Amino acid sequence: MRKKGYDETYRGVQHTVNLLKKLRLEIAVNEAYTERTIAAICEGARSGKIGDGKIFVTTLDECVRIRTGERGKDAVG
């Protein structure tokens, strides 16, 4: 089943909107928190229906906290 748009009325005229609203979160965590973060997102976002989303896990080469100059794990928090 493919995602479908929705119908909307604007100034009395019916329009079909094919663009679906989506949300993208980018979250940086230290390695120790990766699995807990994934589990929390899955628990909060899972509806069991198409469109629940995906989680992509990738490494972060460098992180710098501008205010303090901290780098790496210390900057992520």
N, C-alpha and C positions, 0 to 999 in steps of 0.2 A: 504494500500500500504506500503510495507516495503522499507526501504532505500537500495539502491543498491550501489555497489562499482563503480569503474570507470576503463577504459582501459588506459593503458600507454605503450608507446613504449620505450624500453631501448636497446640500441645497435642494433636497427633494429628488435627486437623481441617484439611482442605484449604480454603484461601481463595484467591480470585482477587483480586489487587491490580491495580487499574486505574491507579493513580498511578505514573508513571515517575520515577525519580530523574533530576534535572537539575542542572546546574552553571552558575552565572552568574559570570563574571569581569568586574570593572570595572578597567580599566587606564588610567592617565593617562600620556601621553608627550608630549614636545615635538614640534612638527610635523616636525622633521628625522628623527624616529624612527618616524613613523607607518607608512610602507610596510614598513620592516624588521620592525616588530612584527607587522603583519598577516601577512607572509610566514612568520615564525617560528611564529605560532599555527596557520596553515594547515598547515604542514609537520608540526607535532606532533599536530594533532587530526584530520587527514584519514585516514579509514579507507576511504572510497569507498562507505560504506553510508548508508542513511537515518539521520538523527539526528546527523550530524557537527556540526551547529550552524550558527550565523550570526555574522557580525561586524557590529556597527553602529558607525559612526564618526560622532562628533558633536563640536562645538566645546565647549570648556570656558571659560565666561565668566570665571571667576576661581578662583584657587587660593591658599590661604594656609597656610603652614607655621606651625602654632601655636607651636612651640618657639622659632623664631627671628624670626617676624614677616615672613619673606620672602613675596613675592607674585609671581604670574604664573609665567613660565618658570623663574625661580630656585627657586620653591617646588616645582615638579614634579620638578626634578632631572635 
